[in-house]
Amino acid sequence: MEFKSISCAFESLDLNMLKDAVKTKYNDATPLCYLHSYGCQQNVSDGEKLKGLIAKSGFSFTSDDALADLIVINTCAVRENAHERVFGRLGELKHLKEKNKDLIICVCGCMAQQKHVAEKIKESYPHVSLVFGTFAYSDFYKMLYEVIVSGRRVFNIEEKQSEIAEDVFQVRSSDFKAYVSIMYGCNNFCTYCIVPYVRGRERSRTVDAVVDEVKGLVRDGYKEITLLGQNVNSYAYGFPELLRRLNDIEGDFWIRFMSSHPKDATNELIDAIIDCDKVCSHLHLPVQSGNDEILQRMNRRYTVDKYLETVEYARKRCGDFSFSTDIIVGFPGESYEQFCDTKALLEKVKFDNVYSFVYSKREGTKAAELEDKVSVKQKGLWLRELLLMQHEITEKWLGRFVGKTLKVLAESAKKQDGLLTGHSYENIIVEFEGDKKLIGSFVNVKITNALNWALFGEIIR
Ligand code: SF4
């Protein structure tokens, strides 16, 4: 199957042509779109940009897929179970298409960018009308127009490095927390990761473009700005400098960012985080393994010692600096002894939070071809061992905050007990009693208790 030949027939398209086509198809009523994004923050942010394009085409949004005229499934390719969930979801949507022949079902994002996935959808899910990958967002109006006007199925997974579009209208899912992409793509080719194959090479936005977007968000009342990139440390115009520029923007807000690659985590980055009061005092630094041989086979290009030097530098400048990390358990060929090196690293660093997963094979990556003798069940037991150990470390380590007052962004109210919950400046979950009206604002919370996943406290007025 040749996808490159399946491109859009409408090479130049005025947005008004699309809006007219939408009006005609839906008899001047406003059609509804249901959009769901799987996976990481970058994908959620892509979904918000896509919602902007869809809104401009004349659609409103619904959270009920049964009411929708357009269903968009924005997929993630990082983990195997995400694949299974998407195919399961597409199977379910068949019934909605049977009830409503005019329903347009669209699959996009990282998973759709993979040729074997697009082929599978083409053959096995005929109720899906539009499939496009991560390189085709700029063609969205043309693709939707073609589906609406011609009724043909459109597949667009051609790889093309296009210029980054600026001033993109986005429909953001929160009115106090915002994602700002500062770069796209990745050049690192870690052997387990599919991202460089589905999101292309690194492209950075200019400093001025990022600063302007953040200024606009602060003016609109956003309190938390999260800068996004597959590896923000390789931002082409200097990431520590960008943080310092953003810190100079006036207003009551703070800045987070993700993700950072340990090979590029410099002392300048740590200095910028600690020096800039609006940059949250926390670094998510995915180490993946505590064994140099495994790190080499993952093509991570740093050693355990280099990682520890970064941690030591930060803790020298700020004794209880907060780190979190990602761990892959059971990388192909990993022995129990090598896994124990990861446990030893966790003991040394004392992370506030560890996101750990059993290795998940991604078709098309180098690691997928490596011999893997340890069973999934065994890897599951290793994971459990690691989590139990980390729970103890977290509980003790979070105890350093008891008695202190932390700045917290109140984010939501829990259904079970009505407690407000949010994240502190150090990126720790904090729960406390308070009025729901506080959601979306900063509060000071005196910490009274620490468990292995959160802090608890009382608001200080
Ligand atoms: S840095 Fe490695 S893990 Fe992160 S997106 Fe790039 S290839 Fe994937």
Residues whose N, C-alpha, C, O or C-beta is under 5 A from the ligand:
A	BS01	SF4	C186 N188 F189 C190 C193 V195 Q230 N231
